[in-house]
Amino acid sequence: MSVRQSLLAILDQAPCYGYQLRAEFDRRTGSTWPLNVGQIYNTLDRLERDGLVQKGETDDHGHVYYEITDAGSAEVAAWLASPIRRTSTARDELAMKIAVAATLPGADAASVIRTQRRSSRAQLEELTRDPAVGDPPDGALPPEDLARTLILDSVMLHAEAELRWLDRVQQRLAQHPSRSMSLELATERPKRGRPARVA
């Protein structure tokens, strides 16, 4: 999720100060993505540097309100209109961990998979017990509950997909003897690298 774009979209509704932005972000993400105030102000500083927001009025309590610029509004419109593209080169930590474990001599990739499967199942069971997951009897949700439900639905479906993917990984690994998958360190050294220090 782009915190930058999300904060910008909130500012497109009306000027806000830092803590107010944090509270609005929290409301719109169902309190599932905690942000600290330092992150909010760092993002605001970068948005101001990039000409997407500007400092506006300061209220009686000393809160500095940030206002979106025309360029900021255009960026929000472009963000909302464009799809999120997931590429095949996405840096998925679990996929990388299993790929490395499967090719390391002496590593037990099957154990890595079992540990992850237990964790993913536990997360899925925890999510299914959350009252925010699933449809309410009358079908209508208040906006804050809807935001939380949308996020939790995504997390739950990702956990289900992860379990299916782990099954597939286990099937693929079962087709290869463990010795055939091991990669020893290459004997050919890369041409580039840090030069040796001269004492």
N, C-alpha and C positions, 0 to 999 in steps of 0.2 A: 504494500500500500504506500502511496506517496503522501507522506505527512505534509510535505510542501504544498502539493496541489490541494489537499483537503483543507488546510488552513486558509489557503487563498480562496477556495470556494466559499468558505464560511464568511470571510471578509467581503466577498462579493455581495453578501446579503446586507451588511451594515458594518460600520467601523466597530472595532473591538479592541480591548486591551488584552495583555498576555494571559492573565488568569481567566478572563472571560472566554478567550479562544480555547483554552484548555478544557473548560467546562463544556463548551459547545461541541468540541471534538469528541469528548467523552459521551455526551448525549447521543451524538450521531453514529457512534460506533458501538453503542450498547455497553460501554465500560469494558470492552474486551481488549483495548489497545492502550495501556496506560502511557501517558506522556508526562515527563517532568517539565517543570516550568523553564528550566534552563534550555531544554530542547526547543521549546516554543520560541523563546527569545533569540536563540541562535538562528532559527529558521526565519524569524521576522527580520533579523539583521541581514541575512542573505537575500531575502525578498526585496528589502529596501535597496540594498546594493545593486540588485538587478533591475531596479526601476519598476517593480511590480506592486509595491506598496509604498506609502509615505506616512510619516508621522503626522498626526493631526492634532486635535485639541487635547489638553490635559484637564481632567476634571478636578473637583475640589479635594479629592482624596489622593491626588498625584498620579492617577492612572493615565498613561499616555495611550491614546487611541490611535490605532493604525487604520489607514484608509487604503482601499485598493485603487490602483491607477487604471487608466484605460488599457494599458498593456497587460496589466494583471487580469482584468476582466476578459480580455481576448484569450489569455492563456487558460483561464478556467473553462471558457466555452470550447476551446480546442481539446482540453483534457476530457471533458465530459462527452465530447463527440467522437473521441477516438477509442478504439478497442485496446485492451491490454493484451499484448502479444507474448505468449509463453514460447520461448524458443527451445530447440533441442539441446542447446548448450547452456541451459539454465544451471546455475550452481546450486544443486540440491545436495546438501551436506550428507544426507543418508545415502543417496546414490553413490556419491564419491567414496564414502566410508566403506560401503560394501564392495565397490569395484576394487579399491586398494586392498582390502582384506582378502578378496578372492585371488589376487595375484601375488600376495606376499608369501614367500616360503615360510612355512610353519604357522601361519595365521589360520584361525578357525572361523572361516566365513559363516559356516552353518550356525555357530554359536552367536555371532553378531546378529544374524537373522532371527534366531529364536528370542534373543533379548529384546530386539526391536518389536517383534510380533507381540510379545507379552505387554510391552509398554503401549503399543498402538491399540491393542484390545482393551486394556485398562482405560485408556483415554476415551475410547468409543463408548464403553460401558458408563463411564462417568458422564459423558455428554448426553446419553440417552436418558439418564436420570434427571437431567436439568429440566425444570418445568418450562423453560423458554424454548426448548426444542419441540417441534411438532406444532400442529395447528390447534388453536383454541376452539372450544365448542361452537362459538358463534362466528368464527372466522375473522373477526376484527381484532386488531391490536392497536394499543396506543403507539404513537410514533417511536418513543424510546424503546418500548418492548419489541417493536418491529425491527429496529436497528440491531438489537442484541440477537434476535432470532435469526436474522439474515446472516450475521457473522457466525453464529454457532452452527447453522445449517452448513455453511461452507466448511468449517473445521471438521464437522462430522463426516461430510462426504469425502473430504480429503483423507481422513483416517480410514474410511472404508476402502478408498482407492489404494491407499498405502498397503493395507492388508492384502488386497488382490495382487498388487505389484510384488510384495514379498513372496507370495505363493509362486508367482512366475519366476522370480529370481531363483528360488529354491529348485524349481524344475530345471531351469537352465544349468545351474551348477551341478545337479545330479547327472547331467549328460556328459560331464567331463571328469575324468580322474583328477584328483587334486594335484598330482605331480605335473600334469599337462598344463595347468593354469598358472603355475608359479613362474614368476619373472625374476630372475637374478638381476642384480645391478648390471647395466650395460658395460661392456669392457671398453667401448669407444667413448672417449670423453668429449663433451661439447667443446667447440673451439673458443667460445667466449667464457669469461669468468673473471673473477677478481684477481688481479695480479698478485704475486707473492710479495710480501714486504721485504725490503732490503734493510738489514740491521745496520 
